[in-house]
Amino acid sequence: MKNSLIIALDFPNKQEVFQFLEPFADEKLFLKVGMELFYQEGPQIIHELKEREHQIFLDLKLHDIPNTVYGAMKGLARLGCDLVNVHAAGGKQMMTAALEGLEAGTLSGRRRSACIAVTQLTSTSEMQMQEEQLIGVSLQESVLHYASVAKEAGLDGVVCSSQEVVPIRERIGHEFLTVTPGIRLSSDSVGDQKRVATPELAREFGAAAIVVGRGITRAANPFESYQAYKQAWEGVRS
Ligand SMILES: O=c1ccn([C@@H]2O[C@H](COP(=O)(O)O)[C@@H](O)[C@H]2O)c(=O)[nH]1
């Protein structure tokens, strides 16, 4: 998981996924399946990607009452994904229930999926957070608070922007995973993301993994673009 580049498969169906993956035939990738693809293709898409020996982040961002999240995670655990997630805003009890569900549903002899919590979406700016969520602290404080609650609930890490990686690692420790979307090369358009960073900057900050979607999937040459992101992300690690 550490030092991974995770490709967000934001496609409407599996035909487009497998067409996208054609040039990557020799690569074992870390792939993120989100709501768009999972709601169309269901669990079968996970089985098919795992058969090809890719690692999977199932990004469904569960957020509901603890009992419902427990049941949902128990079911998802059987898919054997490497990483799953919830929204930290669901609270500590909900996050604990998510972990309990995962543990209850993990098949014997298998490792349970790592579970992380979304703090503040990378498409949220400080002003939006304060005005729309009526949160009266800085965005960094809000992210740090959610990260601390996720740690107390026993989760393995968080989804945050690269900009919050250093304070999270200082407060919670270097083993706590920081998975960072909102990654752009300096030549890319930012789109709907607000808190962005280049792969180089994410590496310098110490992010555990970066998530890249459109910069690769919508590139004229996705394979070349993947190589460019990978080179920038891997750089020379200290
Ligand atoms: O805070 C978050 C949480 C999840 N995401 C997901 O990551 C990718 C990013 O895609 P890009 O095309 O590189 O912007 C996407 O699947 C989001 O659902 C996020 O961006 N921010």
The ligand as an ORCA input file, in Angstrom:
! r2SCAN-3c Opt
* xyz 0 1
  O     -11.532     13.700     -1.063
  C     -11.615     12.970     -2.074
  C     -11.992     11.648     -2.003
  C     -12.024     10.901     -3.142
  N     -11.704     11.424     -4.351
  C     -11.730     10.534     -5.533
  O     -10.438     10.516     -6.149
  C     -10.549     10.571     -7.556
  C      -9.843     11.792     -8.069
  O     -10.042     11.931     -9.458
  P      -9.351     13.060    -10.338
  O      -9.944     12.825    -11.699
  O      -7.860     12.804    -10.299
  O      -9.710     14.394     -9.779
  C     -12.037     10.518     -7.890
  O     -12.379      9.176     -8.136
  C     -12.716     10.971     -6.609
  O     -13.960     10.326     -6.411
  C     -11.340     12.735     -4.422
  O     -11.051     13.269     -5.530
  N     -11.288     13.472     -3.276
*
